[in-house]
């Protein structure tokens, strides 16, 4: 008989497993939680989705950080409607997370910008906004940076286009697929000033 993981019938251990997976998603590029699907609501009130990179997870605040171009559509969408949902899935672990939250565009972004390599910063050196139509295939940034990164001074020109999105988690919905029977749980986050209260409940898969 196949054994089940320790979190299988325990909400507290399930919560700890969630936090561990999110930390790994930030630290390990090969983690299945490193790339996540971000869902927003468009200005026209239609669903939008795109893959983003998980940049930070704060256990004490229960927040997630992602990066964006300040000129991208998702910035306008978040300003218009702060409600977002992120979907994570690891096909090997058979674990899915749906993380709902309220997003803001952070004013304090210098520290996050400082962690980026010049190679990564070149993505913010595009002359035109992301999503703008082009007559030719293009990366958007100057051709001279195709094979070499910009210098420190050159890369700083992209800072004005860099945006840090901070997501305050309000719900985490957990799904674990198992041959013995799936497990599904809901963790809800209530905020009272700086205090957090997390409640957990089992759900029917």
C-alpha beads as a LAMMPS data file, in Angstrom:
LAMMPS data file: protein, C-alpha beads

205 atoms
204 bonds

1 atom types
1 bond types

-500.0 500.0 xlo xhi
-500.0 500.0 ylo yhi
-500.0 500.0 zlo zhi

Masses

1 110.0

Atoms # bond

1 1 1 0.000 0.000 0.000
2 1 1 1.330 3.404 -1.014
3 1 1 2.179 5.643 1.929
4 1 1 0.815 9.166 2.188
5 1 1 2.860 12.275 3.075
6 1 1 2.746 13.643 6.607
7 1 1 0.608 16.609 5.525
8 1 1 -2.084 14.344 4.018
9 1 1 -4.519 14.544 6.946
10 1 1 -3.109 17.541 8.824
11 1 1 -4.018 21.155 8.082
12 1 1 -1.085 22.594 10.031
13 1 1 1.431 20.448 8.162
14 1 1 -0.307 21.294 4.898
15 1 1 0.141 24.996 5.671
16 1 1 3.818 24.434 6.441
17 1 1 4.218 22.548 3.151
18 1 1 2.651 25.483 1.294
19 1 1 5.078 27.931 2.880
20 1 1 8.014 25.654 2.063
21 1 1 6.960 25.385 -1.592
22 1 1 6.616 29.164 -1.899
23 1 1 10.064 29.710 -0.377
24 1 1 11.516 27.181 -2.828
25 1 1 9.724 28.964 -5.666
26 1 1 11.637 32.129 -4.838
27 1 1 15.040 30.550 -4.229
28 1 1 15.188 27.773 -6.849
29 1 1 14.846 28.512 -10.567
30 1 1 14.039 24.860 -11.241
31 1 1 11.218 24.805 -8.712
32 1 1 7.800 24.270 -10.275
33 1 1 6.629 27.200 -8.157
34 1 1 9.198 29.626 -9.613
35 1 1 6.925 30.477 -12.534
36 1 1 3.289 31.171 -11.730
37 1 1 0.181 32.168 -13.659
38 1 1 -1.095 35.591 -12.603
39 1 1 -4.775 36.278 -13.223
40 1 1 -6.105 39.840 -13.274
41 1 1 -9.255 41.626 -14.419
42 1 1 -8.881 43.775 -17.529
43 1 1 -10.148 47.336 -17.792
44 1 1 -12.991 45.864 -19.867
45 1 1 -13.831 43.497 -16.969
46 1 1 -12.530 40.445 -18.829
47 1 1 -10.186 37.788 -17.404
48 1 1 -6.488 38.097 -18.171
49 1 1 -3.674 35.623 -17.436
50 1 1 0.067 35.539 -17.920
51 1 1 3.089 33.716 -16.509
52 1 1 5.290 35.673 -14.111
53 1 1 8.263 34.874 -11.873
54 1 1 7.831 34.622 -8.111
55 1 1 10.369 37.047 -6.640
56 1 1 9.663 37.027 -2.911
57 1 1 7.510 35.391 -0.257
58 1 1 7.208 36.881 3.231
59 1 1 5.826 34.438 5.785
60 1 1 5.354 37.113 8.464
61 1 1 3.298 39.396 6.228
62 1 1 1.904 36.650 3.981
63 1 1 2.798 38.612 0.866
64 1 1 4.211 37.724 -2.528
65 1 1 6.266 39.918 -4.856
66 1 1 6.526 39.856 -8.641
67 1 1 8.157 42.234 -11.116
68 1 1 6.695 44.000 -14.121
69 1 1 7.253 46.767 -16.622
70 1 1 5.594 49.942 -15.359
71 1 1 4.053 50.422 -18.820
72 1 1 2.450 46.972 -19.066
73 1 1 -1.291 46.379 -19.112
74 1 1 -1.275 44.447 -15.844
75 1 1 -0.159 47.561 -13.973
76 1 1 -3.205 49.459 -15.212
77 1 1 -5.401 46.440 -14.435
78 1 1 -4.134 46.170 -10.855
79 1 1 -4.593 49.884 -10.243
80 1 1 -8.144 49.562 -11.560
81 1 1 -8.954 46.307 -9.703
82 1 1 -6.615 45.073 -6.970
83 1 1 -8.083 41.545 -6.843
84 1 1 -5.729 38.942 -8.338
85 1 1 -5.265 35.185 -8.314
86 1 1 -2.040 33.231 -8.786
87 1 1 -2.107 29.583 -9.849
88 1 1 0.814 27.270 -9.050
89 1 1 1.080 23.632 -10.104
90 1 1 3.732 20.946 -9.632
91 1 1 2.887 17.946 -11.795
92 1 1 5.438 15.743 -10.002
93 1 1 4.218 16.527 -6.505
94 1 1 0.586 16.672 -7.762
95 1 1 0.027 19.897 -5.857
96 1 1 -1.947 22.914 -7.014
97 1 1 -2.254 26.238 -5.207
98 1 1 -4.713 28.996 -6.003
99 1 1 -3.578 32.090 -4.133
100 1 1 -6.018 34.987 -4.046
101 1 1 -4.988 38.401 -2.880
102 1 1 -4.991 42.163 -3.187
103 1 1 -2.194 43.673 -5.251
104 1 1 -0.540 47.062 -5.093
105 1 1 2.230 48.668 -7.134
106 1 1 4.952 49.357 -4.564
107 1 1 6.630 52.758 -4.442
108 1 1 9.655 51.318 -2.642
109 1 1 11.390 49.276 -5.351
110 1 1 15.080 50.217 -5.170
111 1 1 16.065 47.165 -3.125
112 1 1 14.398 44.778 -5.584
113 1 1 15.963 46.589 -8.529
114 1 1 19.374 46.263 -6.904
115 1 1 19.052 42.462 -6.844
116 1 1 18.635 42.252 -10.624
117 1 1 21.604 41.507 -12.847
118 1 1 22.358 43.882 -15.703
119 1 1 21.363 41.056 -18.029
120 1 1 17.882 41.045 -16.494
121 1 1 17.664 44.820 -16.397
122 1 1 17.963 45.067 -20.177
123 1 1 14.326 43.911 -20.425
124 1 1 13.350 47.310 -19.010
125 1 1 15.334 49.197 -21.642
126 1 1 12.697 48.754 -24.347
127 1 1 11.702 51.993 -26.065
128 1 1 8.091 50.925 -26.496
129 1 1 5.671 49.507 -23.954
130 1 1 5.221 45.720 -23.725
131 1 1 2.358 44.482 -25.894
132 1 1 2.668 47.201 -28.513
133 1 1 2.362 45.890 -32.075
134 1 1 5.536 45.705 -34.177
135 1 1 6.151 45.350 -37.914
136 1 1 9.130 43.062 -37.259
137 1 1 10.114 40.400 -34.694
138 1 1 11.965 42.147 -31.901
139 1 1 13.127 41.838 -28.303
140 1 1 12.261 45.494 -27.820
141 1 1 15.589 46.462 -26.268
142 1 1 18.565 47.858 -28.282
143 1 1 20.257 45.303 -30.568
144 1 1 23.651 45.894 -28.966
145 1 1 22.417 44.137 -25.839
146 1 1 21.483 40.931 -27.668
147 1 1 24.742 39.183 -26.761
148 1 1 26.183 41.425 -24.068
149 1 1 24.519 42.961 -21.008
150 1 1 24.296 46.728 -20.575
151 1 1 26.802 48.456 -18.330
152 1 1 25.776 49.495 -14.830
153 1 1 25.153 53.051 -16.023
154 1 1 23.240 51.910 -19.114
155 1 1 21.098 49.489 -17.085
156 1 1 20.010 52.242 -14.690
157 1 1 18.060 53.847 -17.517
158 1 1 15.560 50.992 -17.163
159 1 1 14.751 51.809 -13.538
160 1 1 11.960 54.190 -14.521
161 1 1 10.191 51.315 -16.308
162 1 1 10.643 48.810 -13.479
163 1 1 7.660 48.019 -11.250
164 1 1 7.359 45.941 -8.088
165 1 1 3.966 44.354 -7.466
166 1 1 3.193 43.287 -3.900
167 1 1 0.317 40.893 -3.283
168 1 1 -1.317 40.628 0.134
169 1 1 -2.616 37.070 0.388
170 1 1 -6.272 36.752 1.401
171 1 1 -6.842 33.067 0.568
172 1 1 -4.849 29.992 -0.334
173 1 1 -6.688 27.047 -1.812
174 1 1 -4.716 23.787 -1.689
175 1 1 -5.268 20.701 -3.824
176 1 1 -3.237 17.494 -3.494
177 1 1 -3.926 14.683 -5.951
178 1 1 -3.459 11.166 -4.593
179 1 1 -4.599 7.707 -5.677
180 1 1 -5.864 7.063 -2.126
181 1 1 -8.087 10.123 -2.381
182 1 1 -7.415 13.772 -3.082
183 1 1 -7.117 16.416 -0.383
184 1 1 -8.350 19.987 -0.670
185 1 1 -8.146 22.764 1.908
186 1 1 -8.811 26.465 2.248
187 1 1 -6.673 28.884 4.269
188 1 1 -8.162 32.339 4.828
189 1 1 -6.136 35.335 5.985
190 1 1 -7.662 38.128 8.047
191 1 1 -5.645 41.273 8.751
192 1 1 -6.096 43.527 11.766
193 1 1 -3.452 46.220 11.402
194 1 1 -0.161 44.312 11.703
195 1 1 -1.733 41.148 13.145
196 1 1 -2.575 38.154 10.972
197 1 1 -5.152 35.484 11.645
198 1 1 -5.120 32.399 9.433
199 1 1 -8.064 30.008 9.563
200 1 1 -8.022 26.625 7.841
201 1 1 -10.772 24.273 6.658
202 1 1 -10.961 21.052 4.717
203 1 1 -12.892 21.032 1.440
204 1 1 -14.360 18.336 -0.789
205 1 1 -11.937 17.826 -3.706

Bonds

1 1 1 2
2 1 2 3
3 1 3 4
4 1 4 5
5 1 5 6
6 1 6 7
7 1 7 8
8 1 8 9
9 1 9 10
10 1 10 11
11 1 11 12
12 1 12 13
13 1 13 14
14 1 14 15
15 1 15 16
16 1 16 17
17 1 17 18
18 1 18 19
19 1 19 20
20 1 20 21
21 1 21 22
22 1 22 23
23 1 23 24
24 1 24 25
25 1 25 26
26 1 26 27
27 1 27 28
28 1 28 29
29 1 29 30
30 1 30 31
31 1 31 32
32 1 32 33
33 1 33 34
34 1 34 35
35 1 35 36
36 1 36 37
37 1 37 38
38 1 38 39
39 1 39 40
40 1 40 41
41 1 41 42
42 1 42 43
43 1 43 44
44 1 44 45
45 1 45 46
46 1 46 47
47 1 47 48
48 1 48 49
49 1 49 50
50 1 50 51
51 1 51 52
52 1 52 53
53 1 53 54
54 1 54 55
55 1 55 56
56 1 56 57
57 1 57 58
58 1 58 59
59 1 59 60
60 1 60 61
61 1 61 62
62 1 62 63
63 1 63 64
64 1 64 65
65 1 65 66
66 1 66 67
67 1 67 68
68 1 68 69
69 1 69 70
70 1 70 71
71 1 71 72
72 1 72 73
73 1 73 74
74 1 74 75
75 1 75 76
76 1 76 77
77 1 77 78
78 1 78 79
79 1 79 80
80 1 80 81
81 1 81 82
82 1 82 83
83 1 83 84
84 1 84 85
85 1 85 86
86 1 86 87
87 1 87 88
88 1 88 89
89 1 89 90
90 1 90 91
91 1 91 92
92 1 92 93
93 1 93 94
94 1 94 95
95 1 95 96
96 1 96 97
97 1 97 98
98 1 98 99
99 1 99 100
100 1 100 101
101 1 101 102
102 1 102 103
103 1 103 104
104 1 104 105
105 1 105 106
106 1 106 107
107 1 107 108
108 1 108 109
109 1 109 110
110 1 110 111
111 1 111 112
112 1 112 113
113 1 113 114
114 1 114 115
115 1 115 116
116 1 116 117
117 1 117 118
118 1 118 119
119 1 119 120
120 1 120 121
121 1 121 122
122 1 122 123
123 1 123 124
124 1 124 125
125 1 125 126
126 1 126 127
127 1 127 128
128 1 128 129
129 1 129 130
130 1 130 131
131 1 131 132
132 1 132 133
133 1 133 134
134 1 134 135
135 1 135 136
136 1 136 137
137 1 137 138
138 1 138 139
139 1 139 140
140 1 140 141
141 1 141 142
142 1 142 143
143 1 143 144
144 1 144 145
145 1 145 146
146 1 146 147
147 1 147 148
148 1 148 149
149 1 149 150
150 1 150 151
151 1 151 152
152 1 152 153
153 1 153 154
154 1 154 155
155 1 155 156
156 1 156 157
157 1 157 158
158 1 158 159
159 1 159 160
160 1 160 161
161 1 161 162
162 1 162 163
163 1 163 164
164 1 164 165
165 1 165 166
166 1 166 167
167 1 167 168
168 1 168 169
169 1 169 170
170 1 170 171
171 1 171 172
172 1 172 173
173 1 173 174
174 1 174 175
175 1 175 176
176 1 176 177
177 1 177 178
178 1 178 179
179 1 179 180
180 1 180 181
181 1 181 182
182 1 182 183
183 1 183 184
184 1 184 185
185 1 185 186
186 1 186 187
187 1 187 188
188 1 188 189
189 1 189 190
190 1 190 191
191 1 191 192
192 1 192 193
193 1 193 194
194 1 194 195
195 1 195 196
196 1 196 197
197 1 197 198
198 1 198 199
199 1 199 200
200 1 200 201
201 1 201 202
202 1 202 203
203 1 203 204
204 1 204 205
